Amino acid sequence: MNKVAQVKDFIRAGIFVAASVTFLVAFVAPSAMAFVHSVQVSNQVNSIPEAVIRADRESAFRVVCPQYAAASTWERWTNGFYREISWCKDYENRL
């Protein structure tokens, strides 16, 4: 193998490494950072004491849950608002 061919192979390898690093930085790193952030947010939400959540729901169910009770099954499945207040099904007998 002559020197010119070796230099060309070296340049090709360098371009491949540069492209791989660019791909990792542009696509993989942001996804990993977003995943880590979502785990941190999830852990923050899960750190709220159960007693506080129950007390909050107890004070809000008379206002919020009639909307949940009036919604159709389709709305409860497809609308994010109703999915977030799906805890209202535990209070339907108290409305």
PAFIBA-59224 format. One record per residue: residue number from 1; residue in three letters; x, y, z of N, C-alpha, C, O in turn. Coordinates in nm, 3 decimals, m for minus. Atoms other than C-alpha are relative to their C-alpha. Example, Ala and Ser with C-alpha at 12.3 -4.5 7.8 and 13.67 -1.06 7.14 Angstrom:
{rec 1,ALA,{0.089,m0.119,0.000},{1.230,m0.450,0.780},{0.090,0.120,0.000},{0.194,0.118,0.066}} {rec 2,SER,{m0.082,m0.119,m0.006},{1.367,m0.106,0.714},{m0.077,0.109,0.073},{m0.026,0.220,0.090}} 
//
This chain:
{rec 1,MET,{0.086,m0.117,0.000},{0.000,0.000,0.000},{0.091,0.123,0.000},{0.183,0.134,0.080}} {rec 2,ASN,{m0.084,m0.119,0.008},{0.147,0.332,m0.097},{m0.047,0.106,0.099},{m0.152,0.092,0.161}} {rec 3,LYS,{0.027,m0.106,m0.097},{0.149,0.649,0.113},{m0.129,0.074,m0.029},{m0.201,0.110,0.064}} {rec 4,VAL,{0.122,m0.074,0.037},{m0.134,0.820,m0.079},{m0.123,m0.080,0.045},{m0.218,m0.023,0.097}} {rec 5,ALA,{0.112,0.085,m0.040},{m0.366,0.525,m0.016},{m0.014,m0.002,0.152},{m0.125,m0.002,0.204}} {rec 6,GLN,{0.005,m0.002,m0.146},{m0.272,0.525,0.353},{m0.059,0.131,0.051},{m0.138,0.131,0.145}} {rec 7,VAL,{0.053,m0.131,m0.040},{m0.346,0.897,0.383},{m0.150,0.006,m0.027},{m0.226,0.056,0.056}} {rec 8,LYS,{0.143,0.001,0.032},{m0.682,0.851,0.208},{m0.078,m0.085,0.100},{m0.186,m0.046,0.145}} {rec 9,ASP,{0.066,0.085,m0.099},{m0.772,0.565,0.442},{m0.007,0.068,0.136},{m0.108,0.059,0.206}} {rec 10,PHE,{m0.002,m0.073,m0.127},{m0.669,0.775,0.742},{m0.105,0.110,0.001},{m0.174,0.130,0.101}} {rec 11,ILE,{0.100,m0.108,0.011},{m0.886,1.065,0.623},{m0.141,m0.057,0.006},{m0.228,m0.003,0.074}} {rec 12,ARG,{0.134,0.064,m0.004},{m1.183,0.833,0.563},{m0.034,m0.042,0.144},{m0.147,m0.022,0.189}} {rec 13,ALA,{0.023,0.043,m0.139},{m1.146,0.691,0.914},{m0.029,0.122,0.088},{m0.117,0.116,0.174}} {rec 14,GLY,{0.023,m0.122,m0.077},{m1.127,1.043,1.057},{m0.138,0.057,m0.026},{m0.205,0.103,0.066}} {rec 15,ILE,{0.134,m0.049,0.035},{m1.441,1.147,0.871},{m0.107,m0.088,0.064},{m0.207,m0.037,0.114}} {rec 16,PHE,{0.096,0.091,m0.063},{m1.622,0.837,0.997},{m0.011,0.028,0.149},{m0.121,0.033,0.203}} {rec 17,VAL,{0.000,m0.028,m0.144},{m1.520,0.910,1.356},{m0.069,0.134,0.027},{m0.150,0.145,0.119}} {rec 18,ALA,{0.063,m0.131,m0.018},{m1.621,1.276,1.321},{m0.151,m0.008,m0.021},{m0.227,0.053,0.055}} {rec 19,ALA,{0.144,0.015,0.025},{m1.960,1.178,1.175},{m0.067,m0.076,0.114},{m0.179,m0.043,0.154}} {rec 20,SER,{0.057,0.076,m0.112},{m2.017,0.925,1.454},{m0.014,0.087,0.124},{m0.117,0.083,0.192}} {rec 21,VAL,{0.005,m0.089,m0.117},{m1.935,1.179,1.724},{m0.109,0.104,m0.019},{m0.183,0.134,0.074}} {rec 22,THR,{0.104,m0.099,0.028},{m2.159,1.437,1.556},{m0.138,m0.061,0.020},{m0.226,0.003,0.078}} {rec 23,PHE,{0.128,0.067,m0.019},{m2.446,1.187,1.547},{m0.030,m0.019,0.148},{m0.141,0.009,0.192}} {rec 24,LEU,{0.022,0.022,m0.142},{m2.399,1.100,1.913},{m0.035,0.130,0.072},{m0.126,0.133,0.154}} {rec 25,VAL,{0.023,m0.128,m0.066},{m2.386,1.463,2.020},{m0.135,0.059,m0.042},{m0.206,0.116,0.040}} {rec 26,ALA,{0.122,m0.063,0.052},{m2.678,1.571,1.800},{m0.128,m0.078,0.035},{m0.232,m0.017,0.060}} {rec 27,PHE,{0.123,0.077,m0.015},{m2.921,1.283,1.854},{m0.008,m0.082,0.129},{m0.112,m0.082,0.195}} {rec 28,VAL,{0.005,0.089,m0.114},{m2.829,1.045,2.133},{0.007,0.077,0.131},{m0.070,0.049,0.223}} {rec 29,ALA,{m0.016,m0.074,m0.125},{m2.716,1.291,2.400},{m0.127,0.075,0.040},{m0.167,0.066,0.156}} {rec 30,PRO,{0.123,m0.068,m0.042},{m3.032,1.509,2.391},{m0.109,m0.097,0.046},{m0.183,m0.068,0.140}} {rec 31,SER,{0.100,0.099,m0.041},{m3.251,1.199,2.412},{0.031,m0.053,0.139},{m0.059,m0.070,0.221}} {rec 32,ALA,{m0.039,0.049,m0.132},{m3.055,1.071,2.708},{m0.025,0.107,0.106},{m0.070,0.076,0.216}} {rec 33,MET,{0.022,m0.108,m0.095},{m3.073,1.411,2.876},{m0.150,0.017,0.026},{m0.190,0.042,0.140}} {rec 34,ALA,{0.144,m0.012,m0.018},{m3.450,1.428,2.817},{m0.053,m0.114,0.088},{m0.141,m0.093,0.171}} {rec 35,PHE,{0.042,0.114,m0.083},{m3.491,1.080,2.968},{0.036,0.024,0.146},{m0.045,0.000,0.235}} {rec 36,VAL,{m0.043,m0.027,m0.137},{m3.289,1.178,3.276},{m0.089,0.105,0.063},{m0.128,0.094,0.179}} {rec 37,HIS,{0.087,m0.106,m0.052},{m3.499,1.493,3.313},{m0.138,m0.055,0.034},{m0.195,m0.020,0.138}} {rec 38,SER,{0.133,0.055,m0.027},{m3.825,1.297,3.288},{0.002,m0.088,0.125},{m0.095,m0.089,0.201}} {rec 39,VAL,{m0.012,0.082,m0.121},{m3.703,1.055,3.557},{0.006,0.090,0.123},{m0.056,0.060,0.225}} {rec 40,GLN,{m0.009,m0.093,m0.113},{m3.613,1.349,3.783},{m0.136,0.060,0.031},{m0.174,0.069,0.148}} {rec 41,VAL,{0.133,m0.057,m0.021},{m3.956,1.508,3.731},{m0.093,m0.105,0.059},{m0.171,m0.075,0.150}} {rec 42,SER,{0.083,0.109,m0.052},{m4.124,1.173,3.791},{0.029,m0.024,0.148},{m0.063,m0.045,0.227}} {rec 43,ASN,{m0.036,0.020,m0.140},{m3.933,1.133,4.115},{m0.050,0.114,0.087},{m0.087,0.092,0.202}} {rec 44,GLN,{0.051,m0.113,m0.076},{m4.035,1.482,4.225},{m0.149,m0.016,0.025},{m0.198,0.010,0.135}} {rec 45,VAL,{0.145,0.020,m0.014},{m4.402,1.403,4.161},{m0.027,m0.111,0.101},{m0.118,m0.100,0.183}} {rec 46,ASN,{0.021,0.113,m0.089},{m4.372,1.073,4.344},{0.043,0.030,0.143},{0.015,m0.050,0.233}} {rec 47,SER,{m0.046,m0.030,m0.135},{m4.217,1.245,4.645},{m0.106,0.075,0.081},{m0.084,0.104,0.199}} {rec 48,ILE,{0.109,m0.065,m0.074},{m4.547,1.417,4.739},{m0.064,m0.105,0.091},{m0.103,m0.211,0.044}} {rec 49,PRO,{0.059,0.097,m0.091},{m4.681,1.243,5.050},{m0.144,m0.035,m0.037},{m0.221,0.051,m0.080}} {rec 50,GLU,{0.134,0.049,0.035},{m4.993,1.034,4.994},{m0.109,0.074,0.077},{m0.216,0.100,0.022}} {rec 51,ALA,{0.100,m0.071,m0.080},{m5.176,1.214,5.275},{m0.031,0.137,m0.059},{m0.145,0.183,m0.053}} {rec 52,VAL,{0.022,m0.131,0.063},{m5.129,1.548,5.097},{m0.084,m0.016,m0.126},{m0.174,0.064,m0.152}} {rec 53,ILE,{0.077,0.025,0.122},{m5.261,1.405,4.771},{m0.145,m0.030,0.035},{m0.237,0.025,m0.027}} {rec 54,ARG,{0.138,0.033,m0.041},{m5.566,1.256,4.945},{m0.075,0.122,0.049},{m0.191,0.141,0.015}} {rec 55,ALA,{0.065,m0.121,m0.052},{m5.641,1.582,5.127},{m0.035,0.096,m0.112},{m0.141,0.159,m0.110}} {rec 56,ASP,{0.025,m0.088,0.114},{m5.613,1.778,4.803},{m0.118,m0.050,m0.082},{m0.205,0.028,m0.121}} {rec 57,ARG,{0.111,0.058,0.077},{m5.846,1.541,4.620},{m0.131,0.013,0.077},{m0.236,0.039,0.019}} {rec 58,GLU,{0.120,m0.010,m0.083},{m6.090,1.544,4.910},{m0.059,0.142,m0.007},{m0.181,0.158,m0.012}} {rec 59,SER,{0.051,m0.138,0.004},{m6.115,1.923,4.897},{m0.045,0.040,m0.140},{m0.122,0.135,m0.154}} {rec 60,ALA,{0.032,m0.041,0.137},{m6.146,1.935,4.516},{m0.105,m0.086,m0.069},{m0.155,m0.047,m0.174}} {rec 61,PHE,{0.082,0.093,0.077},{m6.368,1.642,4.426},{m0.139,0.054,m0.032},{m0.194,0.019,m0.137}} {rec 62,ARG,{0.135,m0.053,0.027},{m6.701,1.832,4.451},{m0.001,0.094,m0.120},{m0.105,0.110,m0.184}} {rec 63,VAL,{m0.009,m0.092,0.114},{m6.580,2.079,4.187},{0.046,m0.073,m0.126},{m0.009,m0.050,m0.234}} {rec 64,VAL,{m0.064,0.062,0.116},{m6.371,1.859,3.959},{m0.073,m0.125,m0.048},{m0.089,m0.145,m0.169}} {rec 65,CYS,{0.052,0.132,0.037},{m6.540,1.519,3.964},{m0.133,0.001,m0.075},{m0.157,m0.092,m0.152}} {rec 66,PRO,{0.120,0.000,0.085},{m6.881,1.620,3.821},{0.033,0.006,m0.150},{m0.039,m0.050,m0.232}} {rec 67,GLN,{m0.042,m0.003,0.141},{m6.697,1.698,3.496},{0.044,m0.139,m0.046},{0.014,m0.181,m0.158}} {rec 68,TYR,{m0.045,0.136,0.033},{m6.537,1.354,3.504},{m0.120,m0.093,m0.015},{m0.124,m0.175,m0.107}} {rec 69,ALA,{0.117,0.086,0.005},{m6.872,1.186,3.574},{m0.083,0.027,m0.126},{m0.145,m0.065,m0.180}} {rec 70,ALA,{0.079,m0.034,0.119},{m7.036,1.372,3.283},{0.070,m0.038,m0.130},{0.006,m0.044,m0.235}} {rec 71,ALA,{m0.075,0.033,0.122},{m6.762,1.274,3.036},{m0.032,m0.142,m0.046},{m0.058,m0.231,0.035}} {rec 72,SER,{0.022,0.134,0.055},{m6.811,0.981,2.805},{0.126,m0.085,0.019},{0.233,m0.033,0.050}} {rec 73,THR,{m0.115,0.089,m0.011},{m6.586,0.678,2.816},{0.107,0.039,m0.100},{0.226,0.039,m0.068}} {rec 74,TRP,{m0.094,m0.042,0.104},{m6.426,0.793,2.491},{0.079,0.124,0.045},{0.201,0.129,0.027}} {rec 75,GLU,{m0.068,m0.120,m0.048},{m6.347,1.135,2.641},{0.098,m0.034,0.112},{0.208,0.021,0.118}} {rec 76,ARG,{m0.089,0.039,m0.110},{m6.199,0.971,2.950},{0.125,m0.069,m0.053},{0.233,m0.055,0.005}} {rec 77,TRP,{m0.115,0.071,0.057},{m5.973,0.756,2.731},{0.090,0.092,m0.081},{0.212,0.075,m0.080}} {rec 78,THR,{m0.078,m0.076,0.098},{m5.864,1.021,2.481},{0.037,0.140,0.044},{0.127,0.199,m0.016}} {rec 79,ASN,{m0.027,m0.137,m0.043},{m5.864,1.352,2.668},{0.093,m0.004,0.121},{0.060,m0.066,0.223}} {rec 80,GLY,{m0.099,0.001,m0.107},{m5.557,1.412,2.886},{m0.054,0.055,0.131},{m0.014,0.009,0.238}} {rec 81,PHE,{0.056,m0.058,m0.121},{m5.758,1.623,3.131},{m0.072,m0.108,0.081},{m0.054,m0.118,0.202}} {rec 82,TYR,{0.076,0.103,m0.072},{m5.987,1.333,3.216},{0.090,m0.114,0.047},{0.063,m0.175,0.151}} {rec 83,ARG,{m0.094,0.103,m0.047},{m5.697,1.088,3.236},{0.070,0.046,0.127},{0.096,m0.034,0.217}} {rec 84,GLU,{m0.067,m0.052,m0.120},{m5.530,1.315,3.492},{m0.091,0.001,0.123},{m0.043,m0.007,0.236}} {rec 85,ILE,{0.092,0.000,m0.115},{m5.843,1.325,3.707},{m0.075,m0.132,0.008},{m0.188,m0.137,0.058}} {rec 86,SER,{0.065,0.132,m0.006},{m5.922,0.954,3.673},{m0.019,m0.046,0.144},{m0.094,m0.140,0.169}} {rec 87,TRP,{0.021,0.030,m0.141},{m5.895,0.942,4.052},{m0.144,0.029,0.042},{m0.189,m0.018,0.146}} {rec 88,CYS,{0.139,m0.035,m0.033},{m6.250,1.084,4.047},{m0.092,m0.123,0.004},{m0.196,m0.119,0.068}} {rec 89,LYS,{0.088,0.119,m0.003},{m6.391,0.734,3.985},{m0.014,m0.054,0.142},{m0.112,m0.121,0.174}} {rec 90,ASP,{0.010,0.040,m0.141},{m6.317,0.670,4.354},{m0.101,0.084,0.077},{m0.143,0.047,0.186}} {rec 91,TYR,{0.091,m0.093,m0.068},{m6.549,0.961,4.443},{m0.139,0.005,m0.064},{m0.224,0.082,m0.019}} {rec 92,GLU,{0.130,m0.007,0.072},{m6.842,0.894,4.205},{m0.118,m0.029,0.092},{m0.225,0.029,0.075}} {rec 93,ASN,{0.114,0.033,m0.089},{m7.057,0.745,4.481},{m0.027,0.112,0.102},{m0.127,0.107,0.173}} {rec 94,ARG,{0.018,m0.109,m0.096},{m7.014,1.065,4.686},{m0.050,0.128,m0.066},{m0.065,0.231,0.000}} {rec 95,LEU,{0.046,m0.122,0.070},{m7.135,1.310,4.421},{m0.150,0.021,0.020},{m0.206,0.118,m0.032}} 
//
